[in-house]
Amino acid sequence: MMKRLLLLLVALMFVVAPAAWAKSRAGVVTIEVDLSAREAGKETKLWLPYPVSDVDQVVTDVKVIGDYAASAVYTDRTYGTPMLYAEWGKDARSRKLTFSFDVERQEVIRRAFPAAEAPWSPLDYSRYLTATSLGPVDGEIKQLADKITTGKKGVLEKAKAIYDWTCENTYRDPDTRGCGKGDVCALLKKPGGKCTDISSVFIALARAAGVPAREIFGIRLGKKAEEDISGWQHCWAEFFLPGYGWVPADPADVRKAMLVEKLKPEDAKTREYRDYFWGGIDPYRVRLAVGRDLVLNPPQAGAPLNTFGYPYAEVGGKTIDWLDPKTFTYKILYHEK
């Protein structure tokens, strides 16, 4: 009888963790940027997301080398997002920078929710309840959020209803450029995109329903000993549960798993992914930045950044397309320690 009970417990463990994630992932991330091929005689400026240690990751052995004229680490004024800044003068012939860091990332499981919601003031989280340039919280978005959360009480019930709706009513579109723009109004008409798109739908609906929420921009770590992760940027969501803290939710990875594994909404494996990414995220990712409509430090000449998951550069005050390898040359590598 005892043996049968142990076997049942082992089986349940695999159901709870369908992807059999490791509990942590550690290695070195190296970002190599070369802007030497850009037009000469122009001042060049570069900003890179700068990861820091927090409760879920430890960042050490940070190294920055290059032929830049000046370099420093700053934060933006609104979100406190750290960034590495470097500049080259007009006479620079070579414009290269290498930024590397060691990171150990933990799997995040936050589901030990309190039985009752603690008292809280929306004023304390107003930054995470307001609209962004591509994520309104009124009009059609508000109407939909109210419909989804009808009968739901408190932050947790509303956030879960919006998570379920997002998992069921969006899809991953592999033809989307980069991580997507996260234009929520456009996505309600055609709900296909990548991680920033799907996360932004969750965020906007959550905020419209009175749930503090934010996007986290990062990059995935390789699962092999060495991998080129240059295009592995990833965005996921968090909502704030009063009396508990920030809780991760990643409906975008649910939809990605469904696409990659050709899963249907009713499949048991789909349910396992939905359960896992509600309050849980795997350790194969590094948090880099938070914030939409970001004004960098020093301020960029271009418009506020919709997202800051990629390197950003300006030559002669003009923005370089960070998604075009022909105009913006950089490589991001991962290797185990």
C-alpha positions as CSV (number, residue, x, y, z in Angstrom):
1,M,0.0,0.0,0.0
2,M,2.8,2.4,1.0
3,K,4.7,1.6,-2.3
4,R,1.6,2.3,-4.3
5,L,1.1,5.6,-2.5
6,L,4.7,6.7,-3.3
7,L,4.3,5.8,-6.9
8,L,1.2,8.0,-7.1
9,L,3.0,10.9,-5.5
10,V,5.8,10.6,-8.0
11,A,3.3,10.6,-10.9
12,L,1.6,13.7,-9.5
13,M,4.9,15.5,-9.3
14,F,5.3,15.0,-13.1
15,V,1.8,16.3,-13.7
16,V,2.5,19.5,-11.8
17,A,5.7,20.1,-13.7
18,P,4.9,18.8,-17.2
19,A,8.0,20.3,-18.8
20,A,10.3,18.9,-16.1
21,W,12.0,22.2,-15.6
22,A,15.3,22.4,-13.7
23,K,15.1,24.4,-10.5
24,S,17.9,26.7,-11.6
25,R,20.0,27.7,-14.6
26,A,23.5,29.3,-14.5
27,G,25.9,30.5,-17.1
28,V,27.5,33.4,-18.8
29,V,25.7,35.8,-21.2
30,T,27.9,37.8,-23.6
31,I,26.6,40.6,-25.8
32,E,28.9,41.7,-28.6
33,V,28.0,44.9,-30.4
34,D,29.8,46.3,-33.5
35,L,28.6,49.6,-35.0
36,S,31.8,50.2,-37.0
37,A,30.0,49.7,-40.4
38,R,27.7,52.6,-39.7
39,E,28.3,55.9,-41.5
40,A,31.4,57.7,-40.3
41,G,31.6,61.3,-38.9
42,K,28.5,60.8,-36.7
43,E,28.3,60.7,-32.9
44,T,27.2,57.2,-31.9
45,K,25.2,56.3,-28.7
46,L,24.3,52.8,-27.4
47,W,22.0,51.7,-24.6
48,L,21.8,48.0,-23.4
49,P,19.5,46.6,-20.8
50,Y,21.6,45.9,-17.7
51,P,20.4,43.0,-15.5
52,V,20.8,43.2,-11.8
53,S,20.4,40.7,-8.9
54,D,17.0,40.2,-7.3
55,V,15.2,37.5,-5.3
56,D,15.0,35.3,-8.4
57,Q,18.4,35.8,-10.0
58,V,22.0,36.6,-9.0
59,V,24.1,38.6,-11.5
60,T,27.9,38.7,-10.9
61,D,31.2,39.2,-12.7
62,V,30.0,42.0,-14.9
63,K,32.5,43.0,-17.6
64,V,32.4,45.8,-20.1
65,I,35.2,46.3,-22.7
66,G,35.3,48.3,-25.9
67,D,36.8,51.3,-27.8
68,Y,34.0,53.7,-26.6
69,A,34.9,57.2,-25.5
70,A,32.7,57.0,-22.4
71,S,30.5,54.5,-20.7
72,A,28.4,54.3,-17.5
73,V,25.4,52.6,-15.9
74,Y,22.2,54.6,-15.3
75,T,18.6,54.1,-14.6
76,D,15.5,55.7,-16.1
77,R,13.5,58.1,-13.9
78,T,10.2,56.4,-14.0
79,Y,10.8,52.7,-13.5
80,G,14.3,52.6,-12.3
81,T,15.3,50.2,-15.1
82,P,19.1,49.9,-15.2
83,M,20.9,50.4,-18.5
84,L,24.5,50.4,-19.8
85,Y,25.3,53.5,-21.9
86,A,28.3,54.0,-24.2
87,E,29.1,56.7,-26.7
88,W,31.7,57.2,-29.5
89,G,32.8,60.5,-31.0
90,K,32.4,61.7,-34.6
91,D,36.0,60.7,-35.4
92,A,35.7,57.1,-34.2
93,R,36.5,54.5,-36.9
94,S,35.8,51.5,-34.8
95,R,32.7,51.3,-32.5
96,K,32.8,48.0,-30.6
97,L,31.6,47.0,-27.2
98,T,31.4,43.6,-25.3
99,F,29.2,43.3,-22.3
100,S,29.2,40.0,-20.3
101,F,27.8,38.8,-17.0
102,D,27.4,35.6,-15.0
103,V,23.8,34.8,-14.0
104,E,22.1,32.2,-11.9
105,R,18.4,32.1,-12.3
106,Q,15.8,30.3,-10.2
107,E,12.6,28.7,-11.2
108,V,9.8,30.9,-9.8
109,I,6.7,29.3,-8.2
110,R,4.4,31.7,-6.4
111,R,1.0,30.1,-5.7
112,A,0.8,30.0,-1.8
113,F,-1.8,32.7,-2.0
114,P,-3.3,34.2,1.2
115,A,-6.9,33.2,2.0
116,A,-8.0,36.8,2.2
117,E,-6.8,39.9,0.2
118,A,-4.9,42.4,2.3
119,P,-6.1,46.0,2.4
120,W,-4.4,48.2,-0.3
121,S,-4.6,51.5,-2.0
122,P,-4.6,51.7,-5.8
123,L,-2.8,55.0,-5.5
124,D,0.3,53.1,-4.3
125,Y,0.3,51.2,-7.6
126,S,-1.0,53.8,-10.0
127,R,1.9,53.4,-12.3
128,Y,0.8,49.8,-13.0
129,L,-2.9,50.7,-13.4
130,T,-2.7,53.4,-16.0
131,A,-2.6,53.3,-19.8
132,T,0.4,53.2,-22.0
133,S,0.6,54.4,-25.6
134,L,-0.3,51.0,-27.0
135,G,-2.3,49.7,-24.0
136,P,-5.4,51.7,-23.2
137,V,-7.5,50.9,-20.1
138,D,-10.7,52.5,-21.2
139,G,-13.3,52.1,-24.0
140,E,-13.4,48.7,-25.6
141,I,-10.6,47.4,-23.3
142,K,-12.5,48.4,-20.2
143,Q,-15.8,46.9,-21.5
144,L,-14.1,43.6,-22.2
145,A,-12.3,43.5,-18.9
146,D,-15.5,44.1,-17.1
147,K,-17.2,41.3,-19.0
148,I,-14.4,38.9,-18.3
149,T,-14.4,39.6,-14.6
150,T,-18.1,39.7,-14.0
151,G,-18.8,38.1,-10.7
152,K,-15.2,38.0,-9.7
153,K,-14.1,39.4,-6.4
154,G,-10.7,40.7,-5.5
155,V,-7.4,40.9,-7.4
156,L,-6.6,37.2,-7.6
157,E,-10.0,36.1,-9.0
158,K,-9.9,38.9,-11.6
159,A,-6.3,38.2,-12.6
160,K,-7.0,34.5,-13.0
161,A,-10.1,35.1,-15.2
162,I,-8.1,37.4,-17.4
163,Y,-5.2,34.9,-17.6
164,D,-7.7,32.2,-18.7
165,W,-9.3,34.4,-21.2
166,T,-6.0,35.4,-22.7
167,C,-4.8,31.8,-23.0
168,E,-8.1,30.9,-24.7
169,N,-8.5,33.9,-27.0
170,T,-5.0,34.7,-28.3
171,Y,-2.6,32.7,-30.4
172,R,1.1,32.7,-31.3
173,D,1.8,34.0,-34.8
174,P,5.4,32.9,-35.7
175,D,5.5,35.5,-38.5
176,T,5.4,38.4,-36.0
177,R,8.5,40.6,-36.1
178,G,10.7,40.4,-33.0
179,C,8.6,40.0,-29.9
180,G,5.7,42.1,-31.3
181,K,4.7,45.6,-30.6
182,G,2.0,44.9,-28.0
183,D,-0.6,47.1,-29.7
184,V,-3.6,46.0,-27.7
185,C,-6.4,47.6,-29.8
186,A,-5.0,46.0,-33.0
187,L,-4.7,42.7,-31.1
188,L,-8.3,42.6,-30.1
189,K,-9.1,42.6,-33.9
190,K,-6.5,40.0,-34.7
191,P,-5.3,38.4,-31.5
192,G,-2.2,36.7,-33.0
193,G,1.4,37.7,-32.1
194,K,4.3,36.8,-29.9
195,C,5.2,37.3,-26.3
196,T,5.0,41.1,-26.0
197,D,1.7,41.1,-27.8
198,I,0.0,38.4,-25.7
199,S,1.5,39.7,-22.4
200,S,0.3,43.2,-23.3
201,V,-3.3,42.0,-23.8
202,F,-3.2,40.5,-20.3
203,I,-1.6,43.6,-18.8
204,A,-4.1,46.1,-20.4
205,L,-7.1,44.0,-19.4
206,A,-5.8,43.5,-15.9
207,R,-5.2,47.2,-15.4
208,A,-8.6,48.0,-16.8
209,A,-10.1,45.6,-14.2
210,G,-8.2,47.3,-11.4
211,V,-5.4,44.7,-11.1
212,P,-1.9,46.2,-11.0
213,A,0.2,44.5,-13.7
214,R,3.4,45.0,-15.7
215,E,5.5,43.4,-18.4
216,I,8.9,42.0,-17.7
217,F,11.4,42.1,-20.6
218,G,14.2,39.5,-20.6
219,I,16.1,37.0,-22.7
220,R,16.0,33.2,-22.6
221,L,19.0,31.2,-21.5
222,G,20.1,28.3,-23.6
223,K,19.5,24.7,-22.5
224,K,22.6,23.4,-24.3
225,A,26.2,24.0,-23.1
226,E,26.7,26.8,-25.7
227,E,24.0,28.6,-27.8
228,D,23.6,31.8,-29.8
229,I,20.6,33.5,-28.1
230,S,20.6,36.7,-30.2
231,G,16.9,36.4,-31.0
232,W,15.7,34.9,-27.8
233,Q,14.2,37.9,-26.2
234,H,11.1,37.1,-24.1
235,C,8.4,39.1,-22.4
236,W,6.2,37.9,-19.6
237,A,3.7,39.4,-17.2
238,E,3.4,40.0,-13.5
239,F,0.4,41.1,-11.4
240,F,0.5,42.5,-7.9
241,L,-1.5,40.6,-5.2
242,P,-1.9,42.7,-2.1
243,G,-0.4,41.1,1.0
244,Y,1.6,38.7,-1.1
245,G,3.6,40.4,-3.8
246,W,4.3,40.2,-7.6
247,V,3.0,37.0,-9.2
248,P,4.3,35.8,-12.6
249,A,1.8,34.9,-15.4
250,D,3.0,33.8,-18.9
251,P,0.1,33.2,-21.2
252,A,2.5,33.8,-24.1
253,D,4.5,30.7,-23.3
254,V,1.3,28.7,-23.0
255,R,0.4,29.7,-26.6
256,K,4.0,29.0,-27.8
257,A,3.9,25.5,-26.3
258,M,0.6,24.9,-28.0
259,L,2.0,25.9,-31.3
260,V,5.3,24.0,-31.0
261,E,3.7,20.8,-29.7
262,K,0.5,21.1,-31.9
263,L,-1.7,21.1,-28.9
264,K,-5.5,21.7,-28.8
265,P,-7.1,23.8,-26.1
266,E,-8.8,20.8,-24.7
267,D,-5.7,18.6,-24.5
268,A,-4.5,17.6,-21.1
269,K,-1.0,18.9,-21.8
270,T,-2.4,22.3,-22.6
271,R,-4.0,22.3,-19.2
272,E,-0.7,21.4,-17.6
273,Y,1.0,24.3,-19.3
274,R,-1.8,26.7,-18.2
275,D,-1.5,25.5,-14.7
276,Y,2.3,25.8,-14.7
277,F,2.6,29.3,-16.1
278,W,0.0,30.7,-13.7
279,G,2.2,31.7,-10.8
280,G,5.2,29.9,-12.2
281,I,8.0,30.5,-14.7
282,D,10.9,28.3,-15.7
283,P,14.6,29.3,-14.9
284,Y,15.7,29.5,-18.5
285,R,15.3,33.3,-18.6
286,V,16.9,36.5,-17.3
287,R,15.0,39.6,-16.3
288,L,16.4,42.6,-18.0
289,A,14.0,45.5,-17.9
290,V,10.5,46.8,-17.0
291,G,8.5,49.7,-18.4
292,R,6.8,50.9,-21.5
293,D,7.2,54.2,-23.3
294,L,10.7,54.4,-21.7
295,V,12.8,57.6,-21.8
296,L,16.4,56.4,-21.6
297,N,19.2,57.9,-19.5
298,P,20.8,59.9,-21.1
299,P,17.6,60.6,-23.1
300,Q,17.5,59.3,-26.6
301,A,16.8,61.6,-29.5
302,G,14.1,59.3,-30.8
303,A,10.6,58.6,-29.4
304,P,10.2,56.9,-26.0
305,L,10.9,53.2,-26.3
306,N,7.8,51.0,-26.6
307,T,9.9,48.2,-25.0
308,F,13.5,47.9,-23.9
309,G,14.3,44.2,-24.4
310,Y,16.8,44.8,-27.2
311,P,19.9,46.8,-27.6
312,Y,19.1,50.4,-28.7
313,A,21.5,52.7,-30.7
314,E,21.5,56.1,-32.4
315,V,23.9,57.3,-35.0
316,G,23.9,61.1,-35.7
317,G,20.6,61.3,-33.6
318,K,18.9,58.7,-35.9
319,T,17.6,55.4,-34.5
320,I,19.0,52.2,-35.9
321,D,16.5,49.4,-36.5
322,W,17.5,46.9,-33.7
323,L,15.6,44.1,-35.4
324,D,17.6,44.4,-38.7
325,P,20.9,42.6,-38.5
326,K,22.0,44.4,-41.7
327,T,21.9,47.7,-40.0
328,F,22.5,46.8,-36.3
329,T,25.2,44.2,-35.8
330,Y,25.2,42.4,-32.4
331,K,25.4,38.9,-31.1
332,I,24.3,37.5,-27.8
333,L,25.9,34.2,-26.7
334,Y,25.2,31.9,-23.7
335,H,27.5,29.2,-22.3
336,E,27.3,27.1,-19.1
337,K,29.9,27.6,-16.4
